Amino acid sequence: MCSNVSWCINKGQFSNRFGRVLDSEEMSDLDGLSKQILRNRYIKLINAMEVSSKRASFWFVALSTLTTVGSIIVPGLLSIQDRTFGANSTSQDKSEHENRIYWSTWGISLMVTLSNAFVRLFSFDKVSITRKLRTSHLKSEGWLFLELSGKYANKGSHQDVFQEFCTEIEKIRNQQIKEEYTFDSISAQNPVPEIVIGSEKNKKKDTMI
């Protein structure tokens, strides 16, 4: 339950588990400064990325739902714009009905447009996916460090591989930042190649002949 609302209270299950292991006797080979760095940098970094990832996911799901539902409702409203709910409706009733449907459709269409625009403007989909992947990578790296497995196996104690672990964490963090802030520029520099249709290709061959 704590992890489900961690974007509100800025505290997740991973931080609690990692902190308990860090305070255990099995981690006595780490000095006090190293443990303090792990708490102040690594654990806080995990918390911050979990919060930002879940906030981005929340807004992406909420705005995408509004866009989808609104896109379905608008055609339904337009289909009943000229037909009232009552069988014996007067011309005034029809006019009021059309006016209500018109403004309801306008409002929902505006909501759909704004929702879609906010998703694209703030790139909630890309931010959510990128931060989830990097958060998972950071957590996996932390458990490898505690277990002295993977790249940290057969390299001595936790203190011996502490600097390597810190270097790896900063690399992951920098990579995540570069992915978020350079995605649009990379996409612009690498456009989708133009597809040559068969007839156009034959025309080019004819001109060359």
Secondary structure, 3 states (H helix, E strand, C coil): CCHHHHHHHCCCHHHHHHHHHHCCHHHCCCCHHHHHHHHHHHHHHHHHHHHHHHHHHHHHHHHHHHHHHHHHHHHHHHHCCCCCCCCCCCHHHHHHHHHHHHHHHHHHHHHHHHHHHHHHHHCHHHHHHHHHHHHHHHHHHHHHHHHCCHHHCCCCCCCCCHHHHHHHHHHHHHHHHHHHHHHHHHHHHCCCCCCCCHHHHHHHHHHHC
